[in-house]
Amino acid sequence: MKIVVLNGNPDQSNTEFESYLKGLSDLLESHDHKVTTFVLRDMDIRYCVGCFGCWVKTPGECVNADDSAQIRREIVNSDLLIFASPVIIGFTSAVLKRVHDKCIPLVLPYLGIFDGECHHPGRYDSYPVMGLILQPESDTDEEDIQIITDIYERDSLNFQTDFVFSKLTTGPVEEIVDEINGI
């Protein structure tokens, strides 16, 4: 399986999170998965300005060229997309949110009814299934995790794909690998 991990850790001194993702990647690769990890803090990812140029001026590409183009290419050519971030003030990091926003070129500007809801149709025939890995803060509670999970589950609906897991770094990486191997 081809897996893309979006490492949204903004703080390189958060070695616990870095070690967790490295251990996950190593274990996945030992199970014959191909893992591509993007360390978002080290990339040039500009903010989406909401101009919708990616829909009308340069379909499928952001008009403000940055490293997000490389990320989008890898996403559409993968089987599993993992969003990974420490929880910061009750949500994912700003750098992960920026990449999340820069995925809008992956859908078309039109609207359609899918499963009784209004969504944009996909630009591509298929999209990777999605997962979420969160490192909780000391005051992160179940409601915080559920809100974040709900938002990413809704995102999978926009891509008309499945949201397959939401896991915390407080659990063993083997649990995530077992879940991925079962997909």
C-alpha positions in Angstrom: 0.0 0.0 0.0 1.2 3.5 -0.8 0.9 5.7 2.3 1.3 9.5 2.6 1.8 10.9 6.0 1.4 14.7 6.6 3.5 15.4 9.6 1.9 18.6 11.0 4.2 18.9 14.0 5.3 22.6 14.0 7.9 22.1 16.7 11.0 20.0 15.8 11.8 19.9 19.6 8.7 17.8 20.1 10.8 14.6 19.7 8.1 12.4 21.2 5.8 13.1 18.3 8.7 12.8 15.8 9.8 9.4 17.3 6.2 8.1 17.2 5.8 8.9 13.5 9.3 7.5 12.7 8.4 4.3 14.5 5.1 4.1 12.7 6.8 4.6 9.3 9.5 2.0 10.0 7.0 -0.6 11.1 4.8 0.1 8.1 7.7 -0.3 5.7 8.7 -3.6 7.4 5.2 -4.7 6.4 6.0 -3.8 2.7 4.1 -0.5 2.7 5.7 2.4 0.8 5.6 5.5 3.1 6.1 9.0 2.0 6.3 11.5 4.9 6.0 15.3 4.4 7.4 17.3 7.3 5.2 20.3 6.7 7.1 22.7 8.9 10.1 22.4 6.6 8.1 23.1 3.4 6.9 26.3 1.7 3.2 26.0 2.2 1.4 29.3 1.7 -2.1 30.1 3.0 -5.1 29.5 0.8 -6.5 33.0 0.1 -9.9 31.7 -1.1 -9.6 33.1 -4.6 -10.9 29.8 -6.2 -8.3 30.3 -9.0 -7.5 26.6 -8.5 -11.0 25.9 -9.9 -11.3 28.5 -12.7 -7.8 29.9 -13.6 -5.5 26.9 -13.2 -7.9 24.0 -12.7 -6.5 21.5 -10.2 -3.5 23.7 -9.2 -3.2 26.5 -6.8 -2.4 29.8 -8.6 0.1 30.6 -5.8 2.8 28.0 -6.5 4.3 26.4 -3.5 5.2 22.9 -2.2 1.5 22.0 -1.8 1.5 20.9 -5.5 4.0 18.1 -4.7 1.8 17.0 -1.7 -1.4 17.0 -3.8 0.3 14.8 -6.5 1.4 12.3 -3.9 -2.1 12.3 -2.2 -4.0 11.4 -5.4 -1.5 8.7 -6.2 -1.7 7.1 -2.8 -3.9 4.5 -1.1 -3.9 6.0 2.4 -3.5 9.6 3.6 -2.6 10.1 7.2 -3.0 13.5 8.8 -0.8 13.7 11.9 -0.5 16.5 14.4 -0.2 17.5 18.0 -3.4 18.9 19.4 -2.7 22.7 19.8 -5.4 24.8 21.6 -8.0 22.2 20.8 -7.3 21.6 17.1 -4.6 20.4 14.7 -1.6 22.6 14.0 -1.8 25.6 11.8 0.7 24.1 9.3 -1.5 21.0 8.9 -4.6 23.2 8.5 -2.8 25.1 5.8 -2.2 21.9 3.8 -5.7 20.8 4.5 -7.0 24.0 3.0 -4.7 23.7 0.0 -6.4 20.4 -1.0 -9.4 22.2 -2.5 -8.0 21.9 -6.0 -8.5 18.1 -5.7 -12.3 18.6 -6.1 -14.3 20.3 -8.8 -16.1 23.6 -8.3 -19.5 22.1 -9.1 -21.9 20.8 -6.6 -23.8 17.5 -6.5 -25.9 15.5 -4.1 -24.0 12.5 -2.6 -25.7 10.4 0.0 -28.4 13.1 0.4 -25.8 15.9 1.1 -24.4 18.6 -1.1 -20.7 18.1 -1.9 -18.2 18.9 -4.6 -17.6 16.0 -7.0 -14.1 14.7 -7.2 -11.7 15.8 -9.9 -10.2 12.3 -9.9 -11.7 8.8 -10.2 -10.5 7.8 -6.7 -9.0 9.2 -3.6 -7.0 7.5 -0.8 -8.8 6.5 2.4 -8.0 8.8 5.3 -6.7 8.4 8.8 -5.8 10.8 11.6 -3.1 10.6 14.3 -3.2 13.1 17.2 -0.9 13.8 20.0 -3.1 15.1 22.8 -2.1 18.0 25.1 -2.4 17.6 28.8 -5.8 19.2 28.8 -7.2 17.5 25.7 -10.4 15.7 26.4 -12.7 13.3 24.5 -14.8 16.2 23.1 -11.7 17.8 21.6 -10.7 14.6 19.9 -14.3 14.0 18.7 -14.6 17.5 17.2 -11.3 17.1 15.3 -12.2 13.6 14.2 -15.6 14.8 13.0 -14.0 17.5 10.8 -11.7 15.1 9.2 -14.5 12.6 8.7 -16.5 15.3 6.9 -13.4 16.0 4.7 -13.4 12.3 3.6 -17.0 12.8 2.5 -15.9 15.6 0.2 -13.4 13.3 -1.4 -16.0 10.5 -1.5 -13.7 8.2 0.3 -13.6 6.4 3.7 -12.2 7.7 6.9 -10.7 4.6 8.5 -9.2 5.6 11.8 -8.6 8.3 14.4 -5.8 7.4 16.8 -3.8 9.0 19.6 -0.1 8.8 20.1 -0.8 7.5 23.6 -1.5 4.1 21.9 1.0 1.7 20.4 2.1 2.2 16.8 1.4 -1.6 16.3 -2.3 -0.9 16.8 -2.3 1.6 13.9 -0.3 -0.8 11.7 -2.7 -3.6 12.4 -5.6 -1.4 11.5 -3.8 -0.3 8.2 -2.9 -3.9 7.4 -6.7 -4.7 7.7 -7.7 -2.2 5.1 
